């Protein structure tokens, strides 16, 4: 979902909940190309695996054939009745060994290239999944401002993005602690001020005079000292309802 589409939704009339539903629907639509990309990547993966197996078989067959030829030449060298015949067989043996080494290196280089391409496909898929789950997680937390989303995305991906890999169902990336992207971002949003600033402030007041907290437009803002005195659950409830540290 690009910035233009997000701004278009945010500029429409309606409540934040209605806008959030539209953003979720847009994310769902964005997932369809990702699903098609997944099938393409899996097809490419199968093709690469087949090529890998074929090349591995060729290497093994060539190795066995070369070893057989080398063994035969070694036997001939041992049985050669004259010095000239022995030198001829030794020269042929050396050529066979050089040929074998060249073919082996060529096939190994080809396999390494295929492995690199295969790994790149998986990394592309992994980043797509982490990115999509992060977009959904930000929307659930109410982060709808384009700049906040971009900053949150950049910060999260640079510090936590590499920790996630697809789980058993291949759709929800998890880290080594088996936490999802949404779970990690949710915890950061309640414990790290750098992420808390991305959470929008909700109007908590009754009427034009603002909310009961005495802050402008009913914003829920508390001091860092007061935040430190809150329990983890109190912090989670406070920040999930739009609270901020000021």
C-alpha positions as CSV (number, residue, x, y, z in Angstrom):
1,X,0.0,0.0,0.0
2,X,1.6,3.2,-1.1
3,X,1.6,6.6,0.6
4,X,-0.9,8.1,-1.9
5,X,-3.5,5.4,-1.2
6,X,-3.0,5.7,2.5
7,X,-3.4,9.5,2.5
8,X,-6.6,9.1,0.4
9,X,-8.1,6.9,3.0
10,X,-7.1,9.1,5.9
11,X,-8.5,12.2,4.1
12,X,-12.0,10.6,3.8
13,X,-14.8,11.3,6.2
14,X,-15.4,8.7,8.9
15,X,-14.1,7.5,12.3
16,X,-10.6,6.2,12.9
17,X,-12.1,2.7,13.2
18,X,-13.7,2.9,9.8
19,X,-10.5,4.2,8.2
20,X,-8.5,1.4,9.9
21,X,-10.9,-1.2,8.4
22,X,-10.3,0.3,5.0
23,X,-6.5,0.2,5.5
24,X,-6.8,-3.5,6.6
25,X,-8.8,-4.2,3.4
26,X,-6.1,-2.5,1.3
27,X,-3.4,-4.5,3.0
28,X,-5.4,-7.6,2.3
29,X,-5.5,-6.6,-1.4
30,X,-1.7,-6.0,-1.3
31,X,-1.3,-9.5,0.0
32,X,-2.6,-11.1,-3.2
33,X,0.4,-10.1,-5.4
34,X,2.6,-11.4,-2.5
35,X,0.8,-14.7,-2.6
36,X,1.4,-14.9,-6.4
37,X,5.0,-14.1,-5.8
38,X,5.2,-16.9,-3.3
39,X,4.0,-19.4,-5.8
40,X,6.5,-18.1,-8.3
41,X,9.3,-18.3,-5.8
42,X,8.3,-21.8,-4.8
43,X,8.2,-22.8,-8.5
44,X,11.6,-21.3,-9.0
45,X,12.8,-23.1,-5.9
46,X,11.6,-26.5,-7.2
47,X,13.3,-25.8,-10.6
48,X,16.6,-24.8,-8.8
49,X,16.4,-27.9,-6.7
50,X,15.9,-30.1,-9.8
51,X,18.9,-28.4,-11.5
52,X,20.9,-28.8,-8.3
53,X,20.2,-32.5,-8.2
54,X,21.0,-32.9,-11.9
55,X,24.3,-31.1,-11.6
56,X,25.2,-33.0,-8.4
57,X,24.4,-36.3,-10.3
58,X,26.6,-35.2,-13.2
59,X,29.5,-34.3,-10.9
60,X,29.2,-37.7,-9.2
61,X,29.0,-39.6,-12.6
62,X,32.0,-37.6,-14.0
63,X,33.9,-38.2,-10.8
64,X,33.4,-42.0,-11.0
65,X,34.2,-42.1,-14.7
66,X,37.4,-40.0,-14.3
67,X,38.5,-42.1,-11.3
68,X,37.9,-45.3,-13.4
69,X,40.0,-43.8,-16.3
70,X,42.7,-42.7,-13.9
71,X,42.8,-46.1,-12.3
72,X,43.1,-47.8,-15.6
73,X,45.9,-45.5,-16.7
74,X,47.7,-46.1,-13.4
75,X,47.5,-49.8,-14.0
76,X,48.9,-49.3,-17.5
77,X,51.8,-47.3,-16.2
78,X,52.6,-50.0,-13.7
79,X,52.5,-52.6,-16.4
80,X,54.4,-50.7,-19.1
81,X,57.3,-52.7,-20.4
82,X,59.3,-49.9,-21.8
83,X,60.3,-46.4,-20.5
84,X,58.7,-44.7,-23.6
85,X,55.4,-46.5,-23.0
86,X,55.5,-45.6,-19.3
87,X,56.1,-41.9,-20.1
88,X,53.3,-41.9,-22.6
89,X,50.8,-43.4,-20.1
90,X,52.0,-40.9,-17.4
91,X,51.4,-38.0,-19.8
92,X,48.0,-39.3,-20.6
93,X,47.3,-39.8,-16.9
94,X,48.3,-36.2,-16.2
95,X,46.0,-34.9,-18.9
96,X,43.2,-36.9,-17.5
97,X,43.8,-35.6,-14.0
98,X,43.9,-32.0,-15.3
99,X,40.7,-32.5,-17.2
100,X,39.0,-34.0,-14.2
101,X,40.1,-31.1,-12.0
102,X,38.9,-28.5,-14.5
103,X,35.5,-30.2,-14.9
104,X,35.1,-30.5,-11.2
105,X,35.8,-26.8,-10.6
106,X,33.5,-25.8,-13.3
107,X,30.6,-27.8,-11.9
108,X,31.3,-26.7,-8.4
109,X,31.2,-23.1,-9.5
110,X,27.9,-23.7,-11.3
111,X,26.4,-25.3,-8.1
112,X,27.6,-22.4,-6.0
113,X,26.0,-19.9,-8.4
114,X,22.7,-21.9,-8.2
115,X,22.9,-22.0,-4.5
116,X,23.4,-18.2,-4.3
117,X,20.4,-17.6,-6.6
118,X,18.3,-20.0,-4.5
119,X,19.3,-18.2,-1.3
120,X,18.4,-14.8,-2.8
121,X,14.9,-16.1,-3.6
122,X,14.3,-17.1,0.0
123,X,15.6,-13.8,1.3
124,X,13.3,-11.9,-1.0
125,X,10.4,-14.0,0.3
126,X,11.4,-13.5,3.9
127,X,11.6,-9.7,3.6
128,X,8.2,-9.6,1.8
129,X,6.6,-11.6,4.7
130,X,8.3,-9.5,7.5
131,X,7.3,-6.3,5.7
132,X,3.7,-7.3,5.2
133,X,3.3,-8.4,8.9
134,X,4.9,-5.2,10.0
135,X,2.5,-3.2,8.0
136,X,-0.4,-5.0,9.5
137,X,1.1,-4.7,13.0
138,X,1.5,-0.9,12.6
139,X,-2.1,-0.6,11.5
140,X,-3.4,-2.5,14.5
141,X,-1.5,-0.2,16.8
142,X,-3.2,2.8,15.0
143,X,-0.1,4.1,13.3
144,X,-1.6,5.6,10.2
145,X,0.4,8.8,9.6
146,X,2.6,8.1,6.5
147,X,5.7,9.6,8.1
148,X,5.3,7.7,11.3
149,X,4.8,4.5,9.4
150,X,7.9,5.1,7.3
151,X,10.0,6.0,10.3
152,X,8.7,3.1,12.4
153,X,9.3,0.7,9.4
154,X,12.8,1.8,8.9
155,X,13.7,1.7,12.6
156,X,12.1,-1.8,13.1
157,X,13.6,-3.3,10.0
158,X,17.1,-2.0,10.7
159,X,17.2,-3.3,14.3
160,X,14.8,-6.3,14.3
161,X,14.0,-7.2,10.7
162,X,16.9,-9.7,10.3
163,X,15.7,-11.7,13.3
164,X,12.6,-13.1,11.7
165,X,12.2,-16.2,9.5
166,X,9.0,-17.9,8.3
167,X,7.5,-20.2,10.8
168,X,5.9,-23.6,10.4
169,X,2.9,-22.2,8.4
170,X,5.3,-20.3,6.1
171,X,3.2,-17.1,6.5
172,X,3.9,-15.7,9.9
173,X,7.6,-14.9,10.5
174,X,8.9,-15.5,14.0
175,X,12.2,-14.8,15.8
176,X,14.3,-17.3,17.8
177,X,12.1,-16.6,20.8
178,X,9.1,-17.6,18.7
179,X,7.6,-14.1,18.9
180,X,5.8,-12.7,15.8
181,X,6.5,-9.3,14.3
182,X,3.3,-8.0,15.8
183,X,4.2,-9.2,19.3
184,X,7.7,-7.6,19.2
185,X,6.4,-4.3,17.8
186,X,3.6,-4.3,20.4
187,X,6.1,-4.8,23.2
188,X,8.4,-2.1,21.8
189,X,5.4,0.3,21.6
190,X,4.9,-0.1,25.4
191,X,8.5,-0.1,26.6
192,X,10.6,2.0,24.2
193,X,10.0,5.7,23.9
194,X,11.4,5.8,20.4
195,X,8.5,3.6,19.3
196,X,5.9,5.1,21.6
197,X,6.1,8.4,19.7
198,X,4.7,6.7,16.7
199,X,1.5,5.7,18.5
200,X,-1.2,8.4,17.8
201,X,-2.8,10.2,20.7
202,X,-6.5,9.4,21.0
203,X,-9.1,11.9,22.3
204,X,-10.0,10.8,25.8
205,X,-12.1,13.8,26.8
206,X,-15.8,14.5,27.1
207,X,-16.6,17.7,25.2
208,X,-14.8,20.7,23.7
209,X,-12.9,21.5,26.9
210,X,-10.7,18.3,26.4
211,X,-10.1,15.2,28.5
212,X,-9.9,14.5,32.2
213,X,-6.1,14.5,32.0
214,X,-5.9,18.3,31.6
215,X,-3.9,18.1,28.4
216,X,-4.8,19.9,25.1
217,X,-7.6,18.2,23.1
218,X,-7.9,15.4,25.7
219,X,-4.4,14.0,24.9
220,X,-3.2,11.4,27.4
221,X,0.3,12.5,28.3
222,X,2.3,11.5,31.4
223,X,5.8,12.2,32.6
224,X,8.6,9.7,32.3
225,X,8.8,9.5,36.1
226,X,5.1,8.5,36.3
227,X,5.5,6.0,33.5
228,X,8.4,4.3,35.3
229,X,6.1,3.8,38.3
230,X,3.5,2.0,36.3
231,X,3.3,-1.8,36.0
232,X,3.9,-3.5,32.7
233,X,0.1,-4.1,32.3
234,X,-0.7,-0.5,33.2
235,X,1.8,0.6,30.6
236,X,0.4,-1.7,27.9
237,X,-3.2,-0.4,28.6
238,X,-2.0,3.2,28.7
239,X,-0.1,3.2,25.4
240,X,-2.6,1.0,23.6
241,X,-5.3,3.5,24.4
242,X,-3.2,6.3,22.8
243,X,-1.2,7.5,25.8
244,X,2.2,9.2,25.4
245,X,5.1,10.3,27.4
246,X,5.5,14.1,27.5
